[in-house]
């Protein structure tokens, strides 16, 4: 994973993804399909490291909100399972 992160950072430093406001409209990331919690943390860290704060802050906030929502849905599913087991 580190080699991908370094490669994206090098391309970014060369202006490959634009500069100024054009660069801030692009989010660079390395996506791991079906990631576990540790891999999600690594992906979020990589997004922070390889993007300017201006372009990554909103994306990371949206990502955190989606993760929180997913946790809430998992909790609701557990509640449903308990109710079902109790015959309610």
N, C-alpha and C positions, 0 to 999 in steps of 0.2 A: 504494500500500500504506500509505503514511503516514497518509492520511486515515482508513482503516479502523482503524488502530491508535489514532489520536487519538479517534475516535468511541467505540471500546470503552472507552478510558481515561476519557472524560467520563461515559459511562453508569455505569461502575464507581464513579466518585467521587460520583455521585448516588445510589448504593445500589441500582441497578437489578438487580444480580446477587446481592444479599443483603449481609449484614454478619456479622462475627464468624465463628463456625464454619460457618454456612451459606455464606458467601462462599468459605471455604477448600475447599469440596466442589465448586467449579466451576472449570474451566480455560477461560480465554478464549484463543482462538487464531485465526489467519488461516491457512487451509490453502491451499497451492498444489499442485494435483494434478500428479503426475509431475515433482516438483521436482528441479532439479539441486543440486549440492553447495552453491553459493552461496545458492540459495533456501532450502535446509534451514537453513543458518546464519542467514539472516534470520528465518525462522520461529521458530527456537529463541530468538533474541535478542528477538523481539517477545513471545514467551511470558514471558520473564523480565521484560520491561519492563512488561507490562500485568497481571501477576498478582502477588499477594503471594508472597514467597519460600516461605512455608509451604505454599501450594497448588501451586506450580510445581516445586519441587525434585524430588519423587518422579516427576512426569511427565517431566521432562527427563532424569532418570536412566534411566527406562524407554525413552525415545526413543533415548538414546545406546546402550543395550544392544541395541535392535533394529537400529540402524544398524551396530553392530559385528558382529552376527550376520549381517546381509546381506552385509557385506564378507567374512566367513568363507565364506559359501555361494558367493559369486562366486569366491573362491580355489579352493574345492573343484571348481567347474565347470571352471575353467581346468586343474586337475590332471587331471580326467577327459578333457578334450579332448586334452591332451598324451599321455596313455596310449593313447587311441583312435588318434591319429595314428601312434604307434609300433607299432601292431598288437598291443598287449597286451590 
